[in-house]
Amino acid sequence: MSTPVRVDLVAGAARGIGAATVLELATAGWSVVAVDLARDDPTLPYALATSSDLAAVVAEAERAAGAGTCRSFVAEVGSLDELARAVAFTERTFGGLDAAIACAGVIGRGAAHWELPVEHERTVLEVNLQGVLNLARAAVPALLRRRNRAPGGSSPSRRPRPPAACRC
């Protein structure tokens, strides 16, 4: 009997730590769904990753690990509905979800907190805090479904432990 491939969803996957995480997981034998907003946010004073950046990460992961090991999905981490769709896509595409990693993040770009425009501050909090919470809300039910596939009866020692949210 073969061991099922492990499946991960990485949010904030088009650049930086998220892109490196996708590549590391793919080369380690995981199937990965790389999620990113892949467009600029008008409240931020700098450019975000693009759809081309996201496609390049997926292509590099597939060159390293083989075709069909990585897929892209465009979603905003501030939207629970969009992340729920990303999780559903992951389950349909790869048959389940074993891990979810929140790497999406934005910064204040050199300004003191009290000097940030309020809109920029809201975006920072929505991505860096609410994005992690949204990913946990969307992914944990899928993680628990995957872990509940173990054969046998039930006992306290066999119940799955709730997974922890991970933030890069």
ChimeraX attribute file (.defattr): number of C-alpha atoms within 10 A of each C-alpha:
attribute: neighborCount
match mode: 1-to-1
recipient: residues
	/A:1	3
	/A:2	4
	/A:3	5
	/A:4	8
	/A:5	15
	/A:6	18
	/A:7	25
	/A:8	25
	/A:9	28
	/A:10	25
	/A:11	33
	/A:12	32
	/A:13	32
	/A:14	30
	/A:15	21
	/A:16	13
	/A:17	16
	/A:18	24
	/A:19	25
	/A:20	15
	/A:21	21
	/A:22	31
	/A:23	25
	/A:24	15
	/A:25	20
	/A:26	26
	/A:27	17
	/A:28	12
	/A:29	15
	/A:30	20
	/A:31	28
	/A:32	29
	/A:33	29
	/A:34	30
	/A:35	29
	/A:36	28
	/A:37	22
	/A:38	22
	/A:39	16
	/A:40	13
	/A:41	13
	/A:42	11
	/A:43	14
	/A:44	18
	/A:45	12
	/A:46	11
	/A:47	10
	/A:48	17
	/A:49	17
	/A:50	16
	/A:51	17
	/A:52	12
	/A:53	18
	/A:54	24
	/A:55	17
	/A:56	15
	/A:57	24
	/A:58	27
	/A:59	19
	/A:60	16
	/A:61	27
	/A:62	20
	/A:63	15
	/A:64	16
	/A:65	20
	/A:66	15
	/A:67	12
	/A:68	13
	/A:69	23
	/A:70	28
	/A:71	23
	/A:72	23
	/A:73	25
	/A:74	20
	/A:75	22
	/A:76	22
	/A:77	29
	/A:78	21
	/A:79	15
	/A:80	19
	/A:81	14
	/A:82	18
	/A:83	26
	/A:84	20
	/A:85	15
	/A:86	25
	/A:87	27
	/A:88	17
	/A:89	17
	/A:90	24
	/A:91	18
	/A:92	11
	/A:93	15
	/A:94	19
	/A:95	14
	/A:96	22
	/A:97	28
	/A:98	21
	/A:99	20
	/A:100	27
	/A:101	22
	/A:102	27
	/A:103	27
	/A:104	26
	/A:105	22
	/A:106	18
	/A:107	16
	/A:108	16
	/A:109	11
	/A:110	8
	/A:111	10
	/A:112	8
	/A:113	11
	/A:114	8
	/A:115	10
	/A:116	14
	/A:117	13
	/A:118	12
	/A:119	11
	/A:120	18
	/A:121	18
	/A:122	13
	/A:123	21
	/A:124	19
	/A:125	15
	/A:126	20
	/A:127	23
	/A:128	20
	/A:129	17
	/A:130	17
	/A:131	26
	/A:132	25
	/A:133	20
	/A:134	21
	/A:135	27
	/A:136	22
	/A:137	15
	/A:138	21
	/A:139	24
	/A:140	20
	/A:141	15
	/A:142	21
	/A:143	23
	/A:144	18
	/A:145	13
	/A:146	17
	/A:147	16
	/A:148	12
	/A:149	8
	/A:150	11
	/A:151	7
	/A:152	7
	/A:153	7
	/A:154	9
	/A:155	7
	/A:156	6
	/A:157	7
	/A:158	12
	/A:159	13
	/A:160	14
	/A:161	9
	/A:162	11
	/A:163	15
	/A:164	10
	/A:165	16
	/A:166	14
	/A:167	16
	/A:168	13
